[in-house]
């Protein structure tokens, strides 16, 4: 499956969720609803997937958790804040680099309109000399 198609489907689901539920819920609620909505559309969705990586000969098991991993291709980081902080986009880009994924979406359900809360983040450094592995459940 093409990652851009997955991204469009995810944004479509997020838009519908924001329209129906609005801002003000916890991130975990939006994560759960988005995961179920994408599963309902037939996608394989992993929530809070532990990610391990290696650096300088050291391995860091379960170093962080990916909010949502769709079809093992698309990372979605969910926020429910009044505005993005610069670190939010950097966080997603670092996750993408460590996971060697091409694209991630930062979704903020805390804003008045969903359009304000969407950022597509591309990893232009996939060949970076870091290794990451998705931990097995």
C-alpha atoms as one frame of an Amber mdcrd trajectory, in Angstrom:
protein
   0.000   0.000   0.000   1.216   3.497  -0.807   2.009   5.679   2.211   0.312
   8.747   0.710  -2.948   6.811   0.362  -2.679   5.770   3.994  -2.028   9.374
   4.966  -5.122  10.577   3.090  -7.274   7.934   4.770  -5.876   8.832   8.192
  -6.507  12.546   7.683 -10.025  11.799   6.458 -10.721   9.758   9.605  -9.195
  12.455  11.802 -11.331  15.132  10.184 -14.515  13.125  10.775 -13.539  12.500
  14.408 -12.802  16.182  15.033 -16.065  17.199  13.387 -18.111  14.802  15.546
 -16.244  14.900  18.870 -14.613  18.325  18.732 -11.617  19.444  20.776 -11.258
  18.933  24.513 -10.762  15.196  24.995  -7.561  13.494  26.085  -5.036  12.386
  23.464  -5.660   8.771  24.438  -9.329   9.089  23.466  -8.525  10.487  20.020
  -5.879   7.788  19.575  -8.348   5.037  20.421 -11.097   6.417  18.178  -8.722
   7.036  15.256  -7.274   3.535  15.563 -10.745   1.949  15.524 -11.851   4.150
  12.608  -8.845   3.093  10.534  -9.343  -0.565  11.473 -12.962  -0.243  10.375
 -11.635   0.826   6.959  -9.567  -2.356   6.810  -6.142  -1.092   7.864  -3.768
  -2.802  10.281  -3.230  -0.379  13.148  -0.871  -0.713  16.100  -1.337   1.532
  19.148   1.491   2.495  21.476   3.947   0.281  19.631   7.272   0.057  21.526
  10.236   1.107  19.393  13.849   0.168  20.077  16.928   1.619  18.440  20.703
   1.352  18.411  23.195   4.143  18.723  26.967   4.007  18.967  26.966   0.254
  19.516  24.355   0.448  22.272  20.804  -0.832  22.024  17.908   0.917  23.711
  14.962  -1.431  24.020  11.478   0.024  24.073  12.945   3.532  24.026   9.701
   5.212  22.974   6.215   4.351  21.804   4.646   5.227  18.495   1.107   6.517
  19.067  -0.200   4.833  15.919   1.610   2.802  13.289  -0.529   2.129  10.223
   0.341  -0.865   8.027   3.933  -0.592   9.380   4.371   2.363   6.967   2.801
   5.476   8.447   3.481   6.996  11.852   0.794   9.143  13.435   1.604  11.232
  16.484  -1.472  12.564  18.257  -1.725  15.735  20.297  -4.617  17.498  21.997
  -3.080  20.880  22.797  -4.086  24.498  22.187  -1.166  25.043  19.811   1.787
  23.167  18.408   5.176  23.647  19.986   8.222  23.529  17.678   9.356  20.353
  19.417   6.271  18.424  18.231   7.367  18.362  14.592  10.950  17.612  15.583
   9.733  14.694  17.675   7.924  13.158  14.712  10.904  13.686  12.402  13.247
  12.008  14.891  10.833   9.079  15.277  10.686   8.735  11.483  14.458   8.728
  11.193  14.890   6.133  13.922  12.147   3.934  12.457  13.359   4.520   8.871
   9.886   5.555   7.746   9.277   8.071   4.947   6.244   9.988   6.265   4.502
  10.814   9.493   1.475  12.843  10.411   1.203  15.069  13.428  -2.484  15.421
  14.333  -3.602  17.956  16.910  -7.217  17.524  17.973  -7.028  20.430  20.440
  -7.515  23.250  17.937 -10.751  24.866  16.796 -10.442  23.435  13.284  -8.841
  20.179  12.264  -7.095  21.790   9.282  -4.997  23.896  11.687  -3.907  20.753
  13.501  -2.460  18.672  10.661   1.197  18.527   9.740   2.663  16.087   7.229
   6.299  15.433   8.033   8.639  13.833   5.515  11.847  12.070   6.418  14.410
  13.081   3.832  17.198  11.275   5.684  16.068   7.649   5.548  19.603   6.383
   4.924  20.892   7.879   8.144  23.332   5.519   9.947  20.996   4.779  12.833
  19.172   1.517  13.225  15.791   1.023  14.789  13.608  -1.983  15.132   9.991
  -2.292  15.983   9.705  -4.424  19.090   7.648  -7.567  18.777   4.525  -7.585
  20.999
